[in-house]
Amino acid sequence: MKYNLPVEGMTCASCAARVEKSLRKIEGIENVSVNLATEKVTIESDEEIDLSVAAKAVEKYGYKLHTKQTGNFESNTVENIEDNSLQDEHFAQLKNNFLFALSLTLPVFLISMLRGFDFFNTFWPFSDDYTNKILLILTTPVIFIPGKRFYSSFWTNLKHFSVNMDSLVAIGTGAAFIYSTIITLFPGWINGANVSHVYFDTAAVIILLILLGKVLESRAKSKTNSAIKKLLDLKPKQATVLENGIEKKVDLNDLKTGDRIIVKPGEKIPADGKILEGYSSVDESMLTGESLPVEKSMNSAVIGGTINKNGTFVYEVTALGNNSVLGQIIKLVEEAQASKAPIQKIADKVAAVFIPVVIGISILTFIGWLIIPEISSFNIALINFVAVLIIACPCAMGLATPTAIMIGTGLGAQNGILIKNGESLEKAHKLTAIVFDKTGTITEGNPVVTDVHIFGIDRKTFLQLLATAENRSEHPLAEAITRYCKDRDIDFGVISDFTNIEGHGIRAAVNGYELLIGNKTFLDKNNIQTEKQRNLYEKISSDGKSVVFVGINGQLAGIIGIADPVKSSSPEAIKKLKELGIKIFMVTGDNEITAKSIAKTIEIDNYYAGVLPGGKSQIIKNLQSRGEIVAMVGDGINDSPALAAADLGIAIGTGTDIAIESSDITLIKGDLTSVVSAIKLSQKTIKTIKQNLFWAFVYNSIGIPFAAFGFLNPMIGAFAMSMSSVSVISNSLRLKRTKIY
């Protein structure tokens, strides 16, 4: 079971690590992954767990686990998979706290900055002592109302001997506030203290700026998850149901499988189904990325959320909610955005030790400035101590990877590229070799019989025997042969025996005749002579057609040529992949001549012919043994062993046929340009992550020494710290403008 639950109160990578650690201790939980960007935790378990126990485990560290939001992935519906009420409530609370802090901090800052100037003192009638008391009165509400979040979190973590970003803020602002309060109320307690040197403005402004950063961060985070919102917006609110010939508007939530729905031009299709009557073209670009409308007629499948262009049709609902194509896509995107990419381990390792190290550096800074001869000063030591604590924020590190992953996977989904998790997205940019299946991947996958050569038997009998036997097979070539015979009104005979020999052909008994149907090797092994027709066989094969041999009662009775045209996009896609420096391989069960012809057409130098289904995975393993990082591109069903063996399995789908579970990446759009786009998307996303991590690390590497050596005012540090998180999210948001096609 998998649960995706909101967690309230996380502020940095250390918080995420603390939540993960506390949940992993619970019996029954197999895996835990926290996404700081979405502020959610994904929990995996073999059996149903008591979520109240999980909530208590994180609550003792000051975080709140909401157990009644999105619940179990398996039980989610499209309607409740994304609930933004918590995010909206959190944003409103942050905004109110910020405005409250602003109203009091502004006068504190102005008074503190201007009190040393003569022109200010001419109209400011209060002494330093009274001025300090006014500043104390104005600052105290800022500390204990909008600033309460930092101190509550600090105290909760302190009780468990742990620290997070709030601890740094609380220690820094608390030290400045307490010192200033003592100077104001009990000036004699600290020898040599100057009553004009108080730091109420430092404490208040730091809290204000951090709240500003959190408001901007919260707003930016909401934009990173726009992909799911856009997918949800694809669904109409109502559908027109036909009951006894009468049209009736119903809410989408009231639809049931089996309902008959009428869709008129310009309307969105409410749910997945099959057309019963009518004809139209449907815009599926929002799911597949395909700009051209798709023609639809009787028995055609339609996808919920797509747009009917110009015709009216009636269809029957076949799938709703999570069982629908849109539901599966949304669920997959949600899971992908909740996952972690391997590159995030860098940030996690740093975050685990970062805050304790920073506290240690701040203490050394304080002591160092106290003991430096001649310039020793408690005030300077305190300010630099606070500056080190405030500038060192691990928020940016915690957001660097998940924000980019969220936008990358969302952008992919909007373009018909469904990425299972962050690891799959990261792997794609490392590929050195791609193995393509031929049929249905490089070619259209809709084979058509083009040549029929018959020897020693009348045509009608031959076609009847052939059609009867092939009707039992599920192979694409068998379907083409069966369709050819049906189009010529050939009746089926009586079949008494049927055996499928995988990768070779079939053996059948029809109307008393013994049939062997398959490739040349299959018939040769069964002592049926094919050499007399070698020239014919080679001629058909040289045209890139698949050749099927038919043996009847031990004699060669026919040769069938079947064409499966190369997709128009395949040559260009292969060319672009080569330009990316990736080695290209093609595997097919077809003979050498046919394979060579197809490979030549699309300019693939490396190909394997006559490969049995099990042999594809062995080819991949051989490439891996040579140090290649290999992707397998296939139909996601017949190629499942090879997809599993590859470093990255890429399944080609066609609209409704999205074999999500069998691959790391599923391409709804059926052409190979999506493979190029998936790799480009991975490259752009990983580049963004590296940029984010670089700036997050550089920011702290430069900021902490500057603060320790007294070159950084704590208020400037607070602003820089707040903006570091916003800059990371903003950099990730640039991915939205990336052109991957």
Sequence and secondary structure as in RCSB ss.txt:
>XXXX:A:sequence
MKYNLPVEGMTCASCAARVEKSLRKIEGIENVSVNLATEKVTIESDEEIDLSVAAKAVEKYGYKLHTKQTGNFES
NTVENIEDNSLQDEHFAQLKNNFLFALSLTLPVFLISMLRGFDFFNTFWPFSDDYTNKILLILTTPVIFIPGKRF
YSSFWTNLKHFSVNMDSLVAIGTGAAFIYSTIITLFPGWINGANVSHVYFDTAAVIILLILLGKVLESRAKSKTN
SAIKKLLDLKPKQATVLENGIEKKVDLNDLKTGDRIIVKPGEKIPADGKILEGYSSVDESMLTGESLPVEKSMNS
AVIGGTINKNGTFVYEVTALGNNSVLGQIIKLVEEAQASKAPIQKIADKVAAVFIPVVIGISILTFIGWLIIPEI
SSFNIALINFVAVLIIACPCAMGLATPTAIMIGTGLGAQNGILIKNGESLEKAHKLTAIVFDKTGTITEGNPVVT
DVHIFGIDRKTFLQLLATAENRSEHPLAEAITRYCKDRDIDFGVISDFTNIEGHGIRAAVNGYELLIGNKTFLDK
NNIQTEKQRNLYEKISSDGKSVVFVGINGQLAGIIGIADPVKSSSPEAIKKLKELGIKIFMVTGDNEITAKSIAK
TIEIDNYYAGVLPGGKSQIIKNLQSRGEIVAMVGDGINDSPALAAADLGIAIGTGTDIAIESSDITLIKGDLTSV
VSAIKLSQKTIKTIKQNLFWAFVYNSIGIPFAAFGFLNPMIGAFAMSMSSVSVISNSLRLKRTKIY
>XXXX:A:secstr
 EEEEEEES  SHHHHHHHHHHHHTSTTEEEEEEETTTTEEEEEESS   HHHHHHHHHTTT EE TTSS BGGG
  TTTS   HHHHHHHHHHHHHHHHHHHHHHHHHHHHHHTTSHHHHTT    HHHHHHHHHHHHHHHHHTTTHHH
HHHHHHHHHTT   HHHHHHHHHHHHHHHHHHHHH GGGSTT  TT   HHHHHHHHHHHHHHHHHHHHHHHHHT
HHHHHHHHTS SEEEEEETTEEEEEEGGG  TT EEEE TT B  SEEEEEEE EEEE HHHH   S EEE TT 
EE TT EE S  EEEEEEE GGGSHHHHHHHHHHHHHHS  TTHHHHHHHHHHHHHHHHHHHHHHHHHHHHSTTT
  HHHHHHHHHHHHHH   HHHHHHHHHHHHHHHHHHHHTTEEE  HHHHHHHTT  EEEEEIIIIIB S  EEE
EEEE SS HHHHHHHHHHHHTT  SHHHHHHHHHHHHTT     EEEEEEETTTEEEEEETTEEEEEE HHHHHH
TT   GGGHHHHHHHHHTT EEEEEEETTEEEEEEEEE  B TTHHHHHHHHHHTT EEEEE SS HHHHHHHHH
HTT  EEE S  HHHHHHHHHHHHHTT  EEEEE SSTTHHHHHHSSEEEEE BTTB  GGG SEEESS STHHH
HHHHHHHHHHHHHHHHHHHHHHHHHHHHHHHHHTT S HHHHHHHHHHHHHHHHHHHHGGGG    
